Amino acid sequence: MSATTEMFKSNHRFIPKLTHDNYPTWRKRVRRVLVAMRAYNIVTGEELLPEGNRSAARTLQMEWHQKANDAIALIHLGCTDNLPFP
């Protein structure tokens, strides 16, 4: 890692921002943070939005959306500004 590497801090650790050159390292570190956040399975599609209209289901849906939004923020904040996003 060079002295000019941009870093960002999640609640779990410092991670170098994604550049065109460091994807393998970035991917491993972000994955570990997503696992710690309990959001990795949402990102991979293994954990789907809970179904149902009862109070307990709605609570689980709100928690799922919060984890999904946290994962999106982590991934976007973990990228340098010069990477293209759709």
Contact map, one row per residue, 1 for C-alpha under 8 A:
11101000000000000000000000000000000000000000000000000000000000000000000000000000000000
11111000000000000000000000000000000000000000000000000000000000000000000000000000000000
11111000000000000000000000000000000000000000000000000000000000000000000000000000000000
01111100000000000000000000000000000000000000000000000000000000000000000000000000000000
11111110000000011000000000000000000000000000000000000000000000000000000000000000000000
00011111000000011000000000000000000000000000000000000000000000000000000000000001000000
00001111100001111000000000000000000000000000000000000000000000000000000000000100000000
00000111110001111000000000000000000000000000000000000000000000000000000000001100000000
00000011111111100000000000000000000000000000000000000000000000000000000000000000000000
00000001111111100000000000000000100000000000000000000000000000000000000001000000000000
00000000111110000000000000000000000000000000000000000000000000000000000000000000000000
00000000111111000000000000000000100100000000000000000000000000000000000000000000000000
00000000111111100000000000000000100000000000000000000000000000000000000000000000000000
00000011110111110000000000000000000000000000000000000000000000000000000000000000000000
00000011110011111000000001001100000000000000000000000000000000000000000000000100000000
00001111000001111100000001000000000000000000000000000000000000000000000000000100000000
00001111000000111110000001000000000000000000000000000000000000000000000000001111000000
00000000000000011111111001000000000000000000000000000000000000000000000000000111000000
00000000000000001111111000000000000000000000000000000000000000000000000000000011001000
00000000000000000111111000000000000000000000000000000000000000000000000000000000001000
00000000000000000111111000000000000000000000000000000000000000000000000000000000000000
00000000000000000111111111000000000000000000000000000000000000000000000000000000000000
00000000000000000111111111100000000000000000000000000000000000000000000000000000000000
00000000000000000000011111110000000000000000000000000000000000000000000000000000000000
00000000000000000000011111111000000000000000000000000000000000000000000000000000000000
00000000000000111100011111111100000000000000000000000000000000000000000000000000000000
00000000000000000000001111111110000000000000000000000000000000000000000000000000000000
00000000000000000000000111111111000000000000000000000000000000000000000000000000000000
00000000000000100000000011111111100000000000000000000000000000000000000000000000000000
00000000000000100000000001111111110000000000000000000000000000000000000001100000000000
00000000000000000000000000111111111000010000000000000000000000000000000000000000000000
00000000000000000000000000011111111100000000000000000000000000000000000000000000000000
00000000010110000000000000001111111110000000000000000000000000000000000000000000000000
00000000000000000000000000000111111111110000000000000000000000000000001000000000000000
00000000000000000000000000000011111111111000000000000000000000000000000000000000000000
00000000000100000000000000000001111111100000000000000000000000000000000000000000000000
00000000000000000000000000000000111111110000000000000000000000000010000000000000000000
00000000000000000000000000000000011111111000000000000000000000000010000000000000000000
00000000000000000000000000000000011111111110000000000000000000000011001000000000000000
00000000000000000000000000000010011011111111000000000000000000000000001000000000000000
00000000000000000000000000000000001001111111111000000000000000000000000000000000000000
00000000000000000000000000000000000000111111111100000000000000010011000000000000000000
00000000000000000000000000000000000000111111110000000000000000000001001000000000000000
00000000000000000000000000000000000000011111111000000000000000000000000000000000000000
00000000000000000000000000000000000000001111111100000000000000000000000000000000000000
00000000000000000000000000000000000000001111111100000000000000000000000000000000000000
00000000000000000000000000000000000000001101111110000000000000000000000000000000000000
00000000000000000000000000000000000000000100111111000000000000000000000000000000000000
00000000000000000000000000000000000000000000001111100000000010011000000000000000000000
00000000000000000000000000000000000000000000000111110000100110010000000000000000000000
00000000000000000000000000000000000000000000000011111000100010000000000000000000000000
00000000000000000000000000000000000000000000000001111100110000000000000000000000000000
00000000000000000000000000000000000000000000000000111110110000000000000000000000000000
00000000000000000000000000000000000000000000000000011111110000000000000000000000000000
00000000000000000000000000000000000000000000000000001111111000000000000000000000000000
00000000000000000000000000000000000000000000000000000111111100000000000000000000000000
00000000000000000000000000000000000000000000000001111111111110000000000000000000000000
00000000000000000000000000000000000000000000000000011111111111000000000000000000000000
00000000000000000000000000000000000000000000000000000011111111100000000000000000000000
00000000000000000000000000000000000000000000000001000001111111110000000000000000000000
00000000000000000000000000000000000000000000000011100000111111111000000000000000000000
00000000000000000000000000000000000000000000000000000000011111111100000000000000000000
00000000000000000000000000000000000000000000000000000000001111111110000000000000000000
00000000000000000000000000000000000000000100000011000000000111111111000000000000000000
00000000000000000000000000000000000000000000000010000000000011111111100000000000000000
00000000000000000000000000000000000000000000000000000000000001111111110000000000000000
00000000000000000000000000000000000011100100000000000000000000111111111000000000000000
00000000000000000000000000000000000000100110000000000000000000011111111100000000000000
00000000000000000000000000000000000000000000000000000000000000001111111110000000000000
00000000000000000000000000000000000000000000000000000000000000000111111111000000000000
00000000000000000000000000000000010000110010000000000000000000000011111111100000000000
00000000000000000000000000000000000000000000000000000000000000000001111111110000000000
00000000000000000000000000000000000000000000000000000000000000000000111111111000000000
00000000010000000000000000000100000000000000000000000000000000000000011111111100000000
00000000000000000000000000000100000000000000000000000000000000000000001111111110000000
00000000000000000000000000000000000000000000000000000000000000000000000111111110000000
00000001000000001000000000000000000000000000000000000000000000000000000011111111000000
00000011000000111100000000000000000000000000000000000000000000000000000001111111000000
00000000000000001110000000000000000000000000000000000000000000000000000000111111101000
00000100000000001110000000000000000000000000000000000000000000000000000000001111111000
00000000000000000000000000000000000000000000000000000000000000000000000000000011111100
00000000000000000000000000000000000000000000000000000000000000000000000000000001111100
00000000000000000011000000000000000000000000000000000000000000000000000000000011111110
00000000000000000000000000000000000000000000000000000000000000000000000000000000111111
00000000000000000000000000000000000000000000000000000000000000000000000000000000001111
00000000000000000000000000000000000000000000000000000000000000000000000000000000000111
